[in-house]
Amino acid sequence: MAVPKRKSSAARRDKRRSNVWKLKAPCLSKCSQCGELKMPHRVCGNCGFYKGKEVVKKEA
């Protein structure tokens, strides 16, 4: 049976058990104007609208 040669430190053990390093999928919401997926609380990159108002002028 495999036996550890040295004691693993508390920091090493806790680092392995923590969930900080796991990546999360980005949250996306639909734009109210064009329906494109965008990050929440950000201006839509497709149409330039935020909260129903045109913030960035986009040329068609």
PDB file of N, CA, C and O in Angstrom, chain B, residues numbered from 101:
ATOM      1  N   MET B 101       0.839  -1.188   0.000  1.00  0.00           N
ATOM      2  CA  MET B 101       0.000   0.000   0.000  1.00  0.00           C
ATOM      3  C   MET B 101       0.882   1.250   0.000  1.00  0.00           C
ATOM      4  O   MET B 101       1.914   1.280   0.671  1.00  0.00           O
ATOM      5  N   ALA B 102       0.484   2.269  -0.742  1.00  0.00           N
ATOM      6  CA  ALA B 102       1.267   3.497  -0.825  1.00  0.00           C
ATOM      7  C   ALA B 102       1.126   4.308   0.460  1.00  0.00           C
ATOM      8  O   ALA B 102       0.022   4.567   0.941  1.00  0.00           O
ATOM      9  N   VAL B 103       2.280   4.701   0.997  1.00  0.00           N
ATOM     10  CA  VAL B 103       2.312   5.497   2.223  1.00  0.00           C
ATOM     11  C   VAL B 103       3.102   6.763   1.933  1.00  0.00           C
ATOM     12  O   VAL B 103       4.180   6.680   1.344  1.00  0.00           O
ATOM     13  N   PRO B 104       2.596   7.954   2.334  1.00  0.00           N
ATOM     14  CA  PRO B 104       3.344   9.176   2.080  1.00  0.00           C
ATOM     15  C   PRO B 104       4.691   9.179   2.797  1.00  0.00           C
ATOM     16  O   PRO B 104       4.785   8.777   3.957  1.00  0.00           O
ATOM     17  N   LYS B 105       5.729   9.633   2.104  1.00  0.00           N
ATOM     18  CA  LYS B 105       7.064   9.667   2.693  1.00  0.00           C
ATOM     19  C   LYS B 105       7.182  10.796   3.718  1.00  0.00           C
ATOM     20  O   LYS B 105       7.861  10.656   4.735  1.00  0.00           O
ATOM     21  N   ARG B 106       6.503  11.934   3.431  1.00  0.00           N
ATOM     22  CA  ARG B 106       6.506  13.075   4.351  1.00  0.00           C
ATOM     23  C   ARG B 106       5.076  13.521   4.631  1.00  0.00           C
ATOM     24  O   ARG B 106       4.159  13.278   3.846  1.00  0.00           O
ATOM     25  N   LYS B 107       4.919  14.179   5.772  1.00  0.00           N
ATOM     26  CA  LYS B 107       3.611  14.736   6.138  1.00  0.00           C
ATOM     27  C   LYS B 107       3.287  15.901   5.210  1.00  0.00           C
ATOM     28  O   LYS B 107       4.125  16.781   5.013  1.00  0.00           O
ATOM     29  N   SER B 108       2.093  15.921   4.639  1.00  0.00           N
ATOM     30  CA  SER B 108       1.707  17.058   3.814  1.00  0.00           C
ATOM     31  C   SER B 108       1.244  18.184   4.729  1.00  0.00           C
ATOM     32  O   SER B 108       0.477  17.968   5.668  1.00  0.00           O
ATOM     33  N   SER B 109       1.725  19.389   4.436  1.00  0.00           N
ATOM     34  CA  SER B 109       1.465  20.534   5.306  1.00  0.00           C
ATOM     35  C   SER B 109      -0.003  20.932   5.257  1.00  0.00           C
ATOM     36  O   SER B 109      -0.733  20.560   4.338  1.00  0.00           O
ATOM     37  N   ALA B 110      -0.424  21.696   6.266  1.00  0.00           N
ATOM     38  CA  ALA B 110      -1.816  22.151   6.339  1.00  0.00           C
ATOM     39  C   ALA B 110      -2.143  23.059   5.160  1.00  0.00           C
ATOM     40  O   ALA B 110      -3.246  23.000   4.617  1.00  0.00           O
ATOM     41  N   ALA B 111      -1.187  23.901   4.761  1.00  0.00           N
ATOM     42  CA  ALA B 111      -1.412  24.803   3.632  1.00  0.00           C
ATOM     43  C   ALA B 111      -1.646  24.012   2.350  1.00  0.00           C
ATOM     44  O   ALA B 111      -2.538  24.338   1.566  1.00  0.00           O
ATOM     45  N   ARG B 112      -0.847  22.980   2.140  1.00  0.00           N
ATOM     46  CA  ARG B 112      -0.990  22.147   0.942  1.00  0.00           C
ATOM     47  C   ARG B 112      -2.327  21.412   0.958  1.00  0.00           C
ATOM     48  O   ARG B 112      -3.013  21.329  -0.061  1.00  0.00           O
ATOM     49  N   ARG B 113      -2.688  20.883   2.120  1.00  0.00           N
ATOM     50  CA  ARG B 113      -3.950  20.169   2.268  1.00  0.00           C
ATOM     51  C   ARG B 113      -5.133  21.112   2.041  1.00  0.00           C
ATOM     52  O   ARG B 113      -6.075  20.761   1.331  1.00  0.00           O
ATOM     53  N   ASP B 114      -5.091  22.302   2.636  1.00  0.00           N
ATOM     54  CA  ASP B 114      -6.197  23.253   2.512  1.00  0.00           C
ATOM     55  C   ASP B 114      -6.307  23.812   1.102  1.00  0.00           C
ATOM     56  O   ASP B 114      -7.406  24.102   0.627  1.00  0.00           O
ATOM     57  N   LYS B 115      -5.153  23.966   0.424  1.00  0.00           N
ATOM     58  CA  LYS B 115      -5.152  24.434  -0.957  1.00  0.00           C
ATOM     59  C   LYS B 115      -5.897  23.448  -1.847  1.00  0.00           C
ATOM     60  O   LYS B 115      -6.638  23.842  -2.748  1.00  0.00           O
ATOM     61  N   ARG B 116      -5.692  22.171  -1.584  1.00  0.00           N
ATOM     62  CA  ARG B 116      -6.355  21.128  -2.363  1.00  0.00           C
ATOM     63  C   ARG B 116      -7.853  21.124  -2.102  1.00  0.00           C
ATOM     64  O   ARG B 116      -8.636  20.878  -3.019  1.00  0.00           O
ATOM     65  N   ARG B 117      -8.263  21.389  -0.877  1.00  0.00           N
ATOM     66  CA  ARG B 117      -9.676  21.327  -0.501  1.00  0.00           C
ATOM     67  C   ARG B 117     -10.469  22.568  -0.876  1.00  0.00           C
ATOM     68  O   ARG B 117     -11.698  22.522  -0.939  1.00  0.00           O
ATOM     69  N   SER B 118      -9.779  23.681  -1.126  1.00  0.00           N
ATOM     70  CA  SER B 118     -10.483  24.933  -1.391  1.00  0.00           C
ATOM     71  C   SER B 118     -11.131  24.905  -2.778  1.00  0.00           C
ATOM     72  O   SER B 118     -10.712  24.157  -3.662  1.00  0.00           O
ATOM     73  N   ASN B 119     -12.142  25.721  -2.942  1.00  0.00           N
ATOM     74  CA  ASN B 119     -12.845  25.807  -4.221  1.00  0.00           C
ATOM     75  C   ASN B 119     -12.521  27.093  -4.956  1.00  0.00           C
ATOM     76  O   ASN B 119     -13.171  27.403  -5.955  1.00  0.00           O
ATOM     77  N   VAL B 120     -11.546  27.845  -4.498  1.00  0.00           N
ATOM     78  CA  VAL B 120     -11.225  29.143  -5.081  1.00  0.00           C
ATOM     79  C   VAL B 120     -10.710  29.020  -6.507  1.00  0.00           C
ATOM     80  O   VAL B 120     -11.001  29.873  -7.345  1.00  0.00           O
ATOM     81  N   TRP B 121      -9.951  27.969  -6.792  1.00  0.00           N
ATOM     82  CA  TRP B 121      -9.292  27.837  -8.088  1.00  0.00           C
ATOM     83  C   TRP B 121     -10.213  27.373  -9.202  1.00  0.00           C
ATOM     84  O   TRP B 121      -9.836  27.430 -10.373  1.00  0.00           O
ATOM     85  N   LYS B 122     -11.421  26.910  -8.863  1.00  0.00           N
ATOM     86  CA  LYS B 122     -12.328  26.409  -9.893  1.00  0.00           C
ATOM     87  C   LYS B 122     -12.948  27.568 -10.674  1.00  0.00           C
ATOM     88  O   LYS B 122     -13.404  28.545 -10.079  1.00  0.00           O
ATOM     89  N   LEU B 123     -12.967  27.463 -11.984  1.00  0.00           N
ATOM     90  CA  LEU B 123     -13.525  28.505 -12.840  1.00  0.00           C
ATOM     91  C   LEU B 123     -15.031  28.358 -12.941  1.00  0.00           C
ATOM     92  O   LEU B 123     -15.565  27.249 -12.946  1.00  0.00           O
ATOM     93  N   LYS B 124     -15.706  29.497 -13.020  1.00  0.00           N
ATOM     94  CA  LYS B 124     -17.165  29.509 -13.181  1.00  0.00           C
ATOM     95  C   LYS B 124     -17.506  30.000 -14.576  1.00  0.00           C
ATOM     96  O   LYS B 124     -16.788  30.823 -15.145  1.00  0.00           O
ATOM     97  N   ALA B 125     -18.587  29.503 -15.120  1.00  0.00           N
ATOM     98  CA  ALA B 125     -19.042  29.967 -16.424  1.00  0.00           C
ATOM     99  C   ALA B 125     -19.572  31.393 -16.280  1.00  0.00           C
ATOM    100  O   ALA B 125     -20.230  31.699 -15.285  1.00  0.00           O
ATOM    101  N   PRO B 126     -19.301  32.277 -17.255  1.00  0.00           N
ATOM    102  CA  PRO B 126     -19.776  33.655 -17.132  1.00  0.00           C
ATOM    103  C   PRO B 126     -21.295  33.730 -17.221  1.00  0.00           C
ATOM    104  O   PRO B 126     -21.919  33.009 -17.999  1.00  0.00           O
ATOM    105  N   CYS B 127     -21.885  34.614 -16.412  1.00  0.00           N
ATOM    106  CA  CYS B 127     -23.330  34.833 -16.456  1.00  0.00           C
ATOM    107  C   CYS B 127     -23.633  35.696 -17.676  1.00  0.00           C
ATOM    108  O   CYS B 127     -22.968  36.706 -17.906  1.00  0.00           O
ATOM    109  N   LEU B 128     -24.609  35.312 -18.435  1.00  0.00           N
ATOM    110  CA  LEU B 128     -25.007  36.074 -19.610  1.00  0.00           C
ATOM    111  C   LEU B 128     -26.495  36.375 -19.540  1.00  0.00           C
ATOM    112  O   LEU B 128     -27.284  35.563 -19.056  1.00  0.00           O
ATOM    113  N   SER B 129     -26.870  37.558 -20.030  1.00  0.00           N
ATOM    114  CA  SER B 129     -28.280  37.929 -20.099  1.00  0.00           C
ATOM    115  C   SER B 129     -28.574  38.429 -21.507  1.00  0.00           C
ATOM    116  O   SER B 129     -27.673  38.855 -22.230  1.00  0.00           O
ATOM    117  N   LYS B 130     -29.849  38.371 -21.887  1.00  0.00           N
ATOM    118  CA  LYS B 130     -30.242  38.811 -23.220  1.00  0.00           C
ATOM    119  C   LYS B 130     -30.425  40.318 -23.247  1.00  0.00           C
ATOM    120  O   LYS B 130     -30.934  40.907 -22.294  1.00  0.00           O
ATOM    121  N   CYS B 131     -30.015  40.929 -24.324  1.00  0.00           N
ATOM    122  CA  CYS B 131     -30.218  42.362 -24.528  1.00  0.00           C
ATOM    123  C   CYS B 131     -31.707  42.595 -24.792  1.00  0.00           C
ATOM    124  O   CYS B 131     -32.335  41.856 -25.550  1.00  0.00           O
ATOM    125  N   SER B 132     -32.264  43.634 -24.156  1.00  0.00           N
ATOM    126  CA  SER B 132     -33.700  43.910 -24.314  1.00  0.00           C
ATOM    127  C   SER B 132     -34.029  44.427 -25.715  1.00  0.00           C
ATOM    128  O   SER B 132     -35.169  44.299 -26.163  1.00  0.00           O
ATOM    129  N   GLN B 133     -33.053  45.007 -26.413  1.00  0.00           N
ATOM    130  CA  GLN B 133     -33.300  45.567 -27.740  1.00  0.00           C
ATOM    131  C   GLN B 133     -33.118  44.535 -28.850  1.00  0.00           C
ATOM    132  O   GLN B 133     -34.031  44.286 -29.637  1.00  0.00           O
ATOM    133  N   CYS B 134     -31.915  43.932 -28.903  1.00  0.00           N
ATOM    134  CA  CYS B 134     -31.608  43.062 -30.043  1.00  0.00           C
ATOM    135  C   CYS B 134     -31.641  41.567 -29.703  1.00  0.00           C
ATOM    136  O   CYS B 134     -31.639  40.735 -30.610  1.00  0.00           O
ATOM    137  N   GLY B 135     -31.672  41.213 -28.412  1.00  0.00           N
ATOM    138  CA  GLY B 135     -31.734  39.810 -28.021  1.00  0.00           C
ATOM    139  C   GLY B 135     -30.394  39.106 -28.001  1.00  0.00           C
ATOM    140  O   GLY B 135     -30.334  37.901 -27.759  1.00  0.00           O
ATOM    141  N   GLU B 136     -29.317  39.836 -28.252  1.00  0.00           N
ATOM    142  CA  GLU B 136     -27.960  39.277 -28.226  1.00  0.00           C
ATOM    143  C   GLU B 136     -27.554  38.996 -26.777  1.00  0.00           C
ATOM    144  O   GLU B 136     -27.949  39.726 -25.868  1.00  0.00           O
ATOM    145  N   LEU B 137     -26.765  37.939 -26.564  1.00  0.00           N
ATOM    146  CA  LEU B 137     -26.280  37.648 -25.220  1.00  0.00           C
ATOM    147  C   LEU B 137     -25.173  38.635 -24.844  1.00  0.00           C
ATOM    148  O   LEU B 137     -24.285  38.924 -25.646  1.00  0.00           O
ATOM    149  N   LYS B 138     -25.241  39.150 -23.605  1.00  0.00           N
ATOM    150  CA  LYS B 138     -24.257  40.118 -23.133  1.00  0.00           C
ATOM    151  C   LYS B 138     -24.037  39.916 -21.648  1.00  0.00           C
ATOM    152  O   LYS B 138     -24.832  39.248 -20.988  1.00  0.00           O
ATOM    153  N   MET B 139     -22.967  40.485 -21.115  1.00  0.00           N
ATOM    154  CA  MET B 139     -22.706  40.430 -19.688  1.00  0.00           C
ATOM    155  C   MET B 139     -23.700  41.347 -18.983  1.00  0.00           C
ATOM    156  O   MET B 139     -24.018  42.413 -19.510  1.00  0.00           O
ATOM    157  N   PRO B 140     -24.202  40.964 -17.801  1.00  0.00           N
ATOM    158  CA  PRO B 140     -25.156  41.827 -17.103  1.00  0.00           C
ATOM    159  C   PRO B 140     -24.503  43.136 -16.650  1.00  0.00           C
ATOM    160  O   PRO B 140     -23.316  43.164 -16.323  1.00  0.00           O
ATOM    161  N   HIS B 141     -25.281  44.211 -16.633  1.00  0.00           N
ATOM    162  CA  HIS B 141     -24.833  45.550 -16.227  1.00  0.00           C
ATOM    163  C   HIS B 141     -23.747  46.088 -17.150  1.00  0.00           C
ATOM    164  O   HIS B 141     -22.878  46.841 -16.710  1.00  0.00           O
ATOM    165  N   ARG B 142     -23.787  45.716 -18.412  1.00  0.00           N
ATOM    166  CA  ARG B 142     -22.836  46.218 -19.400  1.00  0.00           C
ATOM    167  C   ARG B 142     -23.621  46.703 -20.624  1.00  0.00           C
ATOM    168  O   ARG B 142     -24.741  46.256 -20.871  1.00  0.00           O
ATOM    169  N   VAL B 143     -23.024  47.613 -21.378  1.00  0.00           N
ATOM    170  CA  VAL B 143     -23.621  48.070 -22.627  1.00  0.00           C
ATOM    171  C   VAL B 143     -23.545  46.930 -23.633  1.00  0.00           C
ATOM    172  O   VAL B 143     -22.537  46.228 -23.702  1.00  0.00           O
ATOM    173  N   CYS B 144     -24.597  46.744 -24.405  1.00  0.00           N
ATOM    174  CA  CYS B 144     -24.617  45.697 -25.428  1.00  0.00           C
ATOM    175  C   CYS B 144     -23.619  46.058 -26.525  1.00  0.00           C
ATOM    176  O   CYS B 144     -23.647  47.164 -27.064  1.00  0.00           O
ATOM    177  N   GLY B 145     -22.749  45.124 -26.845  1.00  0.00           N
ATOM    178  CA  GLY B 145     -21.749  45.359 -27.875  1.00  0.00           C
ATOM    179  C   GLY B 145     -22.325  45.338 -29.276  1.00  0.00           C
ATOM    180  O   GLY B 145     -21.712  45.854 -30.211  1.00  0.00           O
ATOM    181  N   ASN B 146     -23.497  44.745 -29.428  1.00  0.00           N
ATOM    182  CA  ASN B 146     -24.104  44.622 -30.745  1.00  0.00           C
ATOM    183  C   ASN B 146     -24.872  45.885 -31.139  1.00  0.00           C
ATOM    184  O   ASN B 146     -24.702  46.398 -32.245  1.00  0.00           O
ATOM    185  N   CYS B 147     -25.731  46.392 -30.215  1.00  0.00           N
ATOM    186  CA  CYS B 147     -26.581  47.536 -30.572  1.00  0.00           C
ATOM    187  C   CYS B 147     -26.234  48.815 -29.812  1.00  0.00           C
ATOM    188  O   CYS B 147     -26.664  49.892 -30.223  1.00  0.00           O
ATOM    189  N   GLY B 148     -25.471  48.737 -28.717  1.00  0.00           N
ATOM    190  CA  GLY B 148     -25.063  49.933 -27.980  1.00  0.00           C
ATOM    191  C   GLY B 148     -26.088  50.441 -26.985  1.00  0.00           C
ATOM    192  O   GLY B 148     -25.971  51.568 -26.504  1.00  0.00           O
ATOM    193  N   PHE B 149     -27.097  49.627 -26.662  1.00  0.00           N
ATOM    194  CA  PHE B 149     -28.132  50.049 -25.710  1.00  0.00           C
ATOM    195  C   PHE B 149     -27.819  49.537 -24.314  1.00  0.00           C
ATOM    196  O   PHE B 149     -27.214  48.477 -24.148  1.00  0.00           O
ATOM    197  N   TYR B 150     -28.244  50.311 -23.299  1.00  0.00           N
ATOM    198  CA  TYR B 150     -28.147  49.898 -21.895  1.00  0.00           C
ATOM    199  C   TYR B 150     -29.382  50.412 -21.170  1.00  0.00           C
ATOM    200  O   TYR B 150     -29.657  51.612 -21.185  1.00  0.00           O
ATOM    201  N   LYS B 151     -30.121  49.518 -20.541  1.00  0.00           N
ATOM    202  CA  LYS B 151     -31.371  49.835 -19.821  1.00  0.00           C
ATOM    203  C   LYS B 151     -32.365  50.580 -20.717  1.00  0.00           C
ATOM    204  O   LYS B 151     -33.031  51.511 -20.264  1.00  0.00           O
ATOM    205  N   GLY B 152     -32.463  50.175 -21.976  1.00  0.00           N
ATOM    206  CA  GLY B 152     -33.437  50.749 -22.897  1.00  0.00           C
ATOM    207  C   GLY B 152     -33.035  52.073 -23.510  1.00  0.00           C
ATOM    208  O   GLY B 152     -33.805  52.636 -24.288  1.00  0.00           O
ATOM    209  N   LYS B 153     -31.866  52.591 -23.192  1.00  0.00           N
ATOM    210  CA  LYS B 153     -31.402  53.851 -23.757  1.00  0.00           C
ATOM    211  C   LYS B 153     -30.163  53.610 -24.602  1.00  0.00           C
ATOM    212  O   LYS B 153     -29.337  52.756 -24.280  1.00  0.00           O
ATOM    213  N   GLU B 154     -30.038  54.382 -25.706  1.00  0.00           N
ATOM    214  CA  GLU B 154     -28.852  54.240 -26.560  1.00  0.00           C
ATOM    215  C   GLU B 154     -27.689  54.992 -25.920  1.00  0.00           C
ATOM    216  O   GLU B 154     -27.735  56.213 -25.778  1.00  0.00           O
ATOM    217  N   VAL B 155     -26.667  54.272 -25.543  1.00  0.00           N
ATOM    218  CA  VAL B 155     -25.506  54.858 -24.876  1.00  0.00           C
ATOM    219  C   VAL B 155     -24.368  55.043 -25.864  1.00  0.00           C
ATOM    220  O   VAL B 155     -23.675  56.060 -25.822  1.00  0.00           O
ATOM    221  N   VAL B 156     -24.166  54.087 -26.745  1.00  0.00           N
ATOM    222  CA  VAL B 156     -23.100  54.135 -27.735  1.00  0.00           C
ATOM    223  C   VAL B 156     -23.745  54.127 -29.120  1.00  0.00           C
ATOM    224  O   VAL B 156     -24.583  53.277 -29.418  1.00  0.00           O
ATOM    225  N   LYS B 157     -23.346  55.083 -29.961  1.00  0.00           N
ATOM    226  CA  LYS B 157     -23.871  55.136 -31.312  1.00  0.00           C
ATOM    227  C   LYS B 157     -23.242  54.028 -32.145  1.00  0.00           C
ATOM    228  O   LYS B 157     -22.018  53.922 -32.221  1.00  0.00           O
ATOM    229  N   LYS B 158     -24.080  53.199 -32.770  1.00  0.00           N
ATOM    230  CA  LYS B 158     -23.614  52.126 -33.648  1.00  0.00           C
ATOM    231  C   LYS B 158     -24.124  52.409 -35.059  1.00  0.00           C
ATOM    232  O   LYS B 158     -25.301  52.710 -35.259  1.00  0.00           O
ATOM    233  N   GLU B 159     -23.225  52.306 -36.028  1.00  0.00           N
ATOM    234  CA  GLU B 159     -23.634  52.501 -37.414  1.00  0.00           C
ATOM    235  C   GLU B 159     -24.114  51.175 -37.989  1.00  0.00           C
ATOM    236  O   GLU B 159     -23.483  50.139 -37.785  1.00  0.00           O
ATOM    237  N   ALA B 160     -25.222  51.211 -38.701  1.00  0.00           N
ATOM    238  CA  ALA B 160     -25.827  49.991 -39.235  1.00  0.00           C
ATOM    239  C   ALA B 160     -25.154  49.516 -40.485  1.00  0.00           C
ATOM    240  O   ALA B 160     -25.552  48.499 -41.052  1.00  0.00           O
TER     241      ALA B 160
END
